Amino acid sequence: MTVETWFLILLFLTVVVITFAVLELSAVRRKSKLLNKRLAELHTEEVKSRKNMYLRWAGRFNRSDYGKDWEQKLAGADLSITGFNYVLMQCVLLFVITYLLNALLGMRFPMDMIVAYFVVTIGSSQWLKSRRRKFAAQIDRQLPEVCRMLGSSIRAGMSIQQAIGMVAEELKAPAGPLFQSMARELKLGNTIDTVLSDMTDTFSSRDIRLLTQTITIQRQAGGNLAKAMDQLARTLEERERMNKELNNQTAESRYIALTLALMPVFLVVAFNIVFKGFITPLFTVPGFILLVVVVILMLIGFMAIRKVTNIKA
């Protein structure tokens, strides 16, 4: 081969290497720009969170044990807000009700704030419990299907962890996202007992507790978990049918109890709007004692009626 031939070969190889180097450099620069952009966004959010007092306080509150307790309660009530925001809403509602009591009923400080505090605290607690019961009831209606899917998956040779993952993929909301969260916890390395215990603590439902206890006992005793799931599915369906019949039979009594409890409140507000100063005697010492006695008797009557009509299978 002549010198000219070797020169052309070297020139060709040089051009190829330079071309690949340029392409690789371009790809690296694109990846570097994308990475810097993401890092800038994260850095910006970090700086904002440090400078923003609201985000700083919210972060500290949500990371505390008290905030985590609120997070668990709100998750059980199917509320997507943080514990800090919920407590902040309670504070705003406290001042609003204090103003309304002062403007409509003529209450003075600190009586108006004390009454508003009890109204917000008790009302918020009862509303949150009602939300938790309703959300748990929605999940309870899907539990027979959950039990059958778990039983079928285990009968097919899957482990309980794999069966939970199958339920998470196939089931619709609201139980679907719950089992998706359980599947993620299992993938992160948590034990099945810990995941089941967390689910029991989050939801105030006897059916969910029965499901978790059945799985735990059958795993520890080495029993036939698939057969137990099928039997539990039939039991839950029968209980759901009986509870619907009982609710239909006691619906009238529950509405009467609620009406009797709210009627005096509306009457007092209406009379005070028409006749200014109608409830002023209640703010004296004898009036306050009488008011406390009346409220206690009304609560006892309301709770007694609810206790009699709240029949569950």
N, C-alpha and C positions, 0 to 999 in steps of 0.2 A: 504494500500500500504506500502511496506517495504521501508526501508531507501535506499536500493540499487536502487529501482525503481525511487524514487525521485531524487536521484543523477544522474541517466541516463537521466531523463527528463531535469534537469537543465543543464547537460552537452550538450545535444542536442540543447537546446535553446541558450546556450552560443556560440556554433559553428555557428548557423544560424545568430545570431546578429553580430558576428565578421566577417562572410562572407559578409553580407550586408554592414558593415562598410568599409571593404577593397574595395569593388566595388564602393561605393559612394566616397571614398577618391581618387580612381583612376580616376573616372569621373571628380571630381573637379580639380584634378591636370592637366588633359588634357585641360579642359576649361581655367584654369588659364594660362597655357603655350600659348594657342592660343591667349588669350587676351593680354598677355605681348608681344607677337610677333607683334600684330597689333599696340599696343601702341608704340612699338619700331620703327616701320615703320613710324608712324605719327611723332614721336619725331625726327626721322632722317630727314624727309622731312622738318620739321620746322627748324631744325638746319641748314640744307642746304640752305633753303630760307633766313635765317638770315645772313649766311656767304657769300652767293653768291650775289654779287653786282648787277648782271644782273637781277636775280629774284626779288630782293628788289626794283629796279627801275621799273621793269615791273609791279610789284604789285601796287606800288604807282600810276603809270600812269593809269593803267586800273581801279583803284578805283576812280580816279578823274572824275569830270564832263566832261572834255575834252575827257578822255578815254572812258567813257560810251557813249558819242556821237559818237565816232569812232566805238565802238562796235555795236551800232544800225545801222550805215551805212554799216558796213561789213556784218552784219546779213541780211540786205536787199539785199545785192549783192551776197548772198550764198557763202561767204568766211569764212572759219573756222579758220582763224588766228586772233590773238589778235590785238588790236589797237596799242600797243607798237611795235609789230613786223612789222606792216604795216608802221608805221612812220619810223622805223629803216631801212626798205627796201627803202623808199623814200630817206633817207639820203645817203645810199650807191649808189643809182642810180644818185643822184645829183653829187657826186664826179666822177662817171664813165663818165657821160655826159660832165662834166667840162674838164676832161682829153681828151676826144675825140674832143671836140671843139678846144682845144689848139693844139692837134696833127694834126688833119685833116684840120681845117680851119685857124689855126694860130692865134686864138684869144688870147689876153693877159688878165691877171688878172687886174681888177675885172670883165671885160666884159664877160669873159667866164663863170664865176660863176653866174652872173646876168642872162645871157641867159639860162643857165642850170636850174636855179631856176624856171624861168617862164615855161620852157619846162616841168619840172617835176611836178610842181604844176598844170598847166592847163591840161597836159596830164593825170596825175593821177586822177584829178577830172572828166575829160570826160570819162576815162576808167571805173571809178567806177560808174558813172551815167549810162553808157552803160550796165554794168553788172546788175545794179539794174533794168533797164528797161527790160532786157532779162529775168531775174528771175521772175519779176512781170508778164511778158507776159506768162511765163510757168504756173504760178498759175492762171492767167486769163483764160487759156484754160480749167482748171478744175473747174472753178467757176459754170458753169451751172450744173455740176454733184453735186457740193457742195450744191447748192440751192435746187435741187430736193431731196437730202438726208435729208437736214434740214426740208423741207416741209413735207416729208413723216414721219419723226420722230415726228414732232410736231402734225401732223394729227393723229398719233397713240397714242397721249396722253402724250408725253414726254415734259419736259420743254426745254427751249433754251439751258440751261447748259448741260442737258442730250443729246440733239441733237448734240451739238458740240462734246461731248465725243464719240457719235456714229460715226460721220464723222471722228474723229481722229483714230478710230479703223479700219474703212473700207477703207479709202482713201489711195492711194499710193502717193509716193513723186512726186513733191515737196510740194504739198498742205498738204499731210498727216502729216509730221513733224511739219508744222506750226500749225495745229489744235491740235496736241498732246501737243505742248507748251501752247496753249490757255487752253486746258483742265487741264494741271498741274497748271496754274495760277489760274484757277477757284477753284480747289481743295485746294489751299493754302489760299483761302479766299478773293481773289480780286473780285471786282464786274464785271459784264458783260460789263458795260459801259467802265470801265477802260481797260479791255482786248481788246475790240473792238477799243478803241482810240489808244492803243499802236500798234495794227496791222496796223491801218491807217497811223500812223507816220513812221512805219518801211518801208512800201512799197509805192512807188510812182506810184500808179495805180488808175485810175478813176473807174475801175470796182470794185476793193476792197473797195474803198471809198463808192461807190454806195451800195454795199452789207451791209457794216456796218451802213450806214445811214438808209437803209431800215429797218434793224433789230431794230435800236434804235427808229425810229419814230413809227413803228408798236407796239413796246412794250409800249411806252409812250402813244400812242393814243388808245391802246386796240383793234387794228384792227385784221383782219384775217391774221396772219403771214404766215401760210401754203400756202394760196392762193397767197400772195405777193411773196413768194419764187418761186412758180411755174411760175408766170408771169415774174419775174426777170430772171429766167433760160431761158425762150424763148427769152427775150430781149437780153440777153448776147450772145446767140447763133447767133441771127441775126446780131448783131454788129460784131461778130468775122468773119462771112461770108463776110460782106461788107468790113471789114478792109483787109482781104486777097485779095480781088479783087482790092482794091485801092493800096495795096503794089505792086502787080504785074504790075499795070499800070504805077507806078512811079519809078520802080526799075532802069530803064535806066538813068533817070534824076539824081537820087541819086549817082550812080556810076560815072557819068560824073562830078558832083560837087566835089566828092572826088578826082578824077583824076586831075582836074584843080587846086585844092588846093595843091596837093603834087608835081605836075610836076615842078614848079619853084625851090623847095627845092632840088630835086634830080639833076636838071640841074646845080645849083650853086655848089653843092658838087662835081659833076663830073668835071666841068670846073676847079675848084680849085685844084683837084687832078692832072689833066693833065697839067694845066698852074699854076705853083706855084705863089702865091701872087695875084691870079685873083680877090679875094674879099677884098684885102687890102684897096682900096679906100673907102670901106663901113665903115671902122673904123675911118674915119675922121668925123668932125662935119657935113659937108654937106651930106656925105655918110650915116651917121647914121640917119639924118632927112629923107633922101630919103627912107632908109630901113623901118623906122617906118611908113611912108605914104603908102608904098607898102604893108606892112603887114596888116595895117588897111583896105585898099581897098580890099585885098584878103579875109580877114575875113568877111567884109560886103557882098561881093559877094557870098561867101560860105554859110553864114547864110541866105541870101536871097533865094538862090536856095533850101536850106534845108527847109526853112519856106514854100515855095510854094509847095514843093513835099511832105511835112509831113502832109498828109490829113488823119484824123481819123473820123470814123463814130460816 
